[in-house]
């Protein structure tokens, strides 16, 4: 399995990379929505973990642009510090396939990776 992690914060990116790679997943990281779009145009990923609050192009806008790409069907998981009541429902309602609040809950991460690995619906 190959995952793409998108986060503008280098520390958050490194933490997520370490946790996800420890699950036996190959990881590529990018620092912006535009880098994500460029990367997905060149390579295929099994799952994308998308930070929501990024400058210039936030995670929701990036996700919207990904969905407009021909043939795009990669599961995208919101990986966010937005933990207010209703946030999970909001992102799932926008079409994200999963929601992981920061700091990352390792059990939730394992559950999502297992479902993607077994081609099961996350939520």
Phi and psi restraints in degrees (value plus and minus 20) as a CYANA .aco file:
   2 UNK   PHI    -143.0  -103.0
   2 UNK   PSI     107.6   147.6
   3 UNK   PHI    -135.5   -95.5
   3 UNK   PSI     126.4   166.4
   4 UNK   PHI    -130.9   -90.9
   4 UNK   PSI     108.6   148.6
   5 UNK   PHI    -132.2   -92.2
   5 UNK   PSI     108.8   148.8
   6 UNK   PHI    -137.4   -97.4
   6 UNK   PSI      96.4   136.4
   7 UNK   PHI    -178.5  -138.5
   7 UNK   PSI     115.3   155.3
   8 UNK   PHI    -100.6   -60.6
   8 UNK   PSI     -32.7     7.3
   9 UNK   PHI    -117.6   -77.6
   9 UNK   PSI      96.2   136.2
  10 UNK   PHI     -80.7   -40.7
  10 UNK   PSI     -57.7   -17.7
  11 UNK   PHI     -86.3   -46.3
  11 UNK   PSI     -67.4   -27.4
  12 UNK   PHI     -80.2   -40.2
  12 UNK   PSI     -58.3   -18.3
  13 UNK   PHI     -83.0   -43.0
  13 UNK   PSI     -64.8   -24.8
  14 UNK   PHI     -87.1   -47.1
  14 UNK   PSI     -59.4   -19.4
  15 UNK   PHI     -83.2   -43.2
  15 UNK   PSI     -68.4   -28.4
  16 UNK   PHI     -82.0   -42.0
  16 UNK   PSI     -62.6   -22.6
  17 UNK   PHI     -79.0   -39.0
  17 UNK   PSI     -64.4   -24.4
  18 UNK   PHI     -84.9   -44.9
  18 UNK   PSI     -66.6   -26.6
  19 UNK   PHI     -83.9   -43.9
  19 UNK   PSI     -61.6   -21.6
  20 UNK   PHI     -93.8   -53.8
  20 UNK   PSI     -61.0   -21.0
  21 UNK   PHI     -86.8   -46.8
  21 UNK   PSI     -49.1    -9.1
  22 UNK   PHI     -84.8   -44.8
  22 UNK   PSI     -35.5     4.5
  23 UNK   PHI    -111.2   -71.2
  23 UNK   PSI      -8.7    31.3
  24 UNK   PHI      62.5   102.5
  24 UNK   PSI      -1.9    38.1
  25 UNK   PHI    -120.8   -80.8
  25 UNK   PSI     114.0   154.0
  26 UNK   PHI     -94.9   -54.9
  26 UNK   PSI     118.6   158.6
  27 UNK   PHI    -147.8  -107.8
  27 UNK   PSI     116.2   156.2
  28 UNK   PHI    -139.5   -99.5
  28 UNK   PSI     119.7   159.7
  29 UNK   PHI    -141.6  -101.6
  29 UNK   PSI     127.1   167.1
  30 UNK   PHI    -158.2  -118.2
  30 UNK   PSI     137.0   177.0
  31 UNK   PHI    -123.4   -83.4
  31 UNK   PSI     -16.7    23.3
  32 UNK   PHI    -176.9  -136.9
  32 UNK   PSI     145.0   185.0
  33 UNK   PHI     -81.1   -41.1
  33 UNK   PSI     -61.8   -21.8
  34 UNK   PHI     -85.1   -45.1
  34 UNK   PSI     -60.4   -20.4
  35 UNK   PHI     -82.3   -42.3
  35 UNK   PSI     -56.5   -16.5
  36 UNK   PHI     -81.5   -41.5
  36 UNK   PSI     -69.4   -29.4
  37 UNK   PHI     -79.8   -39.8
  37 UNK   PSI     -63.5   -23.5
  38 UNK   PHI     -82.8   -42.8
  38 UNK   PSI     -62.0   -22.0
  39 UNK   PHI     -87.1   -47.1
  39 UNK   PSI     -63.7   -23.7
  40 UNK   PHI     -88.7   -48.7
  40 UNK   PSI     -47.9    -7.9
  41 UNK   PHI     -88.4   -48.4
  41 UNK   PSI     -44.9    -4.9
  42 UNK   PHI    -120.8   -80.8
  42 UNK   PSI     -50.0   -10.0
  43 UNK   PHI    -154.6  -114.6
  43 UNK   PSI     139.8   179.8
  44 UNK   PHI    -126.6   -86.6
  44 UNK   PSI     118.6   158.6
  45 UNK   PHI    -145.5  -105.5
  45 UNK   PSI     133.9   173.9
  46 UNK   PHI    -104.5   -64.5
  46 UNK   PSI     -46.0    -6.0
  47 UNK   PHI    -178.3  -138.3
  47 UNK   PSI     127.9   167.9
  48 UNK   PHI    -144.3  -104.3
  48 UNK   PSI     109.4   149.4
  49 UNK   PHI    -122.9   -82.9
  49 UNK   PSI      97.3   137.3
  50 UNK   PHI    -135.2   -95.2
  50 UNK   PSI      97.6   137.6
  51 UNK   PHI     -85.5   -45.5
  51 UNK   PSI     125.5   165.5
  52 UNK   PHI    -112.3   -72.3
  52 UNK   PSI     -67.0   -27.0
  53 UNK   PHI    -110.8   -70.8
  53 UNK   PSI      72.1   112.1
  54 UNK   PHI    -148.4  -108.4
  54 UNK   PSI     128.4   168.4
  55 UNK   PHI     -92.0   -52.0
  55 UNK   PSI     144.2   184.2
  56 UNK   PHI      47.4    87.4
  56 UNK   PSI     -86.8   -46.8
  57 UNK   PHI    -151.8  -111.8
  57 UNK   PSI      90.5   130.5
  58 UNK   PHI     -96.3   -56.3
  58 UNK   PSI     156.8   196.8
  59 UNK   PHI     -85.0   -45.0
  59 UNK   PSI     -54.1   -14.1
  60 UNK   PHI     -88.3   -48.3
  60 UNK   PSI     -64.6   -24.6
  61 UNK   PHI     -84.0   -44.0
  61 UNK   PSI     -61.7   -21.7
  62 UNK   PHI     -81.2   -41.2
  62 UNK   PSI     -65.1   -25.1
  63 UNK   PHI     -81.0   -41.0
  63 UNK   PSI     -62.2   -22.2
  64 UNK   PHI     -79.6   -39.6
  64 UNK   PSI     -62.3   -22.3
  65 UNK   PHI     -89.7   -49.7
  65 UNK   PSI     -55.1   -15.1
  66 UNK   PHI     -81.2   -41.2
  66 UNK   PSI     -65.6   -25.6
  67 UNK   PHI     -82.8   -42.8
  67 UNK   PSI     -42.4    -2.4
  68 UNK   PHI    -101.2   -61.2
  68 UNK   PSI     -32.9     7.1
  69 UNK   PHI     -93.6   -53.6
  69 UNK   PSI     114.9   154.9
  70 UNK   PHI     -79.2   -39.2
  70 UNK   PSI     107.4   147.4
  71 UNK   PHI      59.1    99.1
  71 UNK   PSI     -16.6    23.4
  72 UNK   PHI     -92.8   -52.8
  72 UNK   PSI     104.8   144.8
  73 UNK   PHI    -167.6  -127.6
  73 UNK   PSI       5.2    45.2
  74 UNK   PHI     -94.8   -54.8
  74 UNK   PSI     115.1   155.1
  75 UNK   PHI     -83.9   -43.9
  75 UNK   PSI     111.6   151.6
  76 UNK   PHI    -137.7   -97.7
  76 UNK   PSI     107.2   147.2
  77 UNK   PHI    -129.3   -89.3
  77 UNK   PSI     107.9   147.9
  78 UNK   PHI     -91.7   -51.7
  78 UNK   PSI     102.9   142.9
  79 UNK   PHI    -137.8   -97.8
  79 UNK   PSI      79.5   119.5
  80 UNK   PHI    -164.9  -124.9
  80 UNK   PSI     135.3   175.3
  81 UNK   PHI    -106.5   -66.5
  81 UNK   PSI     -21.8    18.2
  82 UNK   PHI     -96.7   -56.7
  82 UNK   PSI      77.0   117.0
  83 UNK   PHI    -139.3   -99.3
  83 UNK   PSI      -1.2    38.8
  84 UNK   PHI     -85.3   -45.3
  84 UNK   PSI     139.2   179.2
  85 UNK   PHI     -75.8   -35.8
  85 UNK   PSI     109.2   149.2
  86 UNK   PHI      71.5   111.5
  86 UNK   PSI     -25.0    15.0
  87 UNK   PHI     -82.2   -42.2
  87 UNK   PSI     -65.9   -25.9
  88 UNK   PHI     -77.8   -37.8
  88 UNK   PSI     -68.3   -28.3
  89 UNK   PHI     -82.1   -42.1
  89 UNK   PSI     -57.9   -17.9
  90 UNK   PHI     -79.9   -39.9
  90 UNK   PSI     -70.8   -30.8
  91 UNK   PHI     -90.4   -50.4
  91 UNK   PSI     -58.5   -18.5
  92 UNK   PHI     -83.8   -43.8
  92 UNK   PSI     -57.2   -17.2
  93 UNK   PHI     -85.2   -45.2
  93 UNK   PSI     -47.1    -7.1
  94 UNK   PHI    -100.8   -60.8
  94 UNK   PSI     -28.4    11.6
  95 UNK   PHI      90.4   130.4
  95 UNK   PSI     -23.2    16.8
  96 UNK   PHI     -82.2   -42.2
  96 UNK   PSI     122.8   162.8
  97 UNK   PHI    -104.7   -64.7
  97 UNK   PSI     -29.7    10.3
  98 UNK   PHI    -184.5  -144.5
  98 UNK   PSI     150.5   190.5
  99 UNK   PHI    -164.8  -124.8
  99 UNK   PSI     102.1   142.1
 100 UNK   PHI    -146.4  -106.4
 100 UNK   PSI      94.5   134.5
 101 UNK   PHI     -95.0   -55.0
 101 UNK   PSI     130.5   170.5
 102 UNK   PHI    -110.9   -70.9
 102 UNK   PSI     123.7   163.7
 103 UNK   PHI     -87.1   -47.1
 103 UNK   PSI     132.2   172.2
 104 UNK   PHI     -86.7   -46.7
 104 UNK   PSI     107.6   147.6
 105 UNK   PHI    -105.3   -65.3
 105 UNK   PSI      94.2   134.2
 106 UNK   PHI     -81.1   -41.1
 106 UNK   PSI     -55.1   -15.1
 107 UNK   PHI     -88.2   -48.2
 107 UNK   PSI     -59.9   -19.9
 108 UNK   PHI     -85.5   -45.5
 108 UNK   PSI     -60.7   -20.7
 109 UNK   PHI     -80.1   -40.1
 109 UNK   PSI     -67.5   -27.5
 110 UNK   PHI     -80.4   -40.4
 110 UNK   PSI     -61.3   -21.3
 111 UNK   PHI     -82.8   -42.8
 111 UNK   PSI     -65.8   -25.8
 112 UNK   PHI     -85.5   -45.5
 112 UNK   PSI     -64.5   -24.5
 113 UNK   PHI     -82.6   -42.6
 113 UNK   PSI     -59.7   -19.7
 114 UNK   PHI     -82.5   -42.5
 114 UNK   PSI     -63.8   -23.8
 115 UNK   PHI     -85.2   -45.2
 115 UNK   PSI     -61.8   -21.8
 116 UNK   PHI     -85.7   -45.7
 116 UNK   PSI     -61.6   -21.6
 117 UNK   PHI     -82.7   -42.7
 117 UNK   PSI     -50.6   -10.6
 118 UNK   PHI    -121.4   -81.4
 118 UNK   PSI      -4.1    35.9
 119 UNK   PHI      33.9    73.9
 119 UNK   PSI      18.4    58.4
 120 UNK   PHI    -124.9   -84.9
 120 UNK   PSI     133.3   173.3
 121 UNK   PHI     -85.7   -45.7
 121 UNK   PSI     115.2   155.2
 122 UNK   PHI     -91.8   -51.8
 122 UNK   PSI     -70.1   -30.1
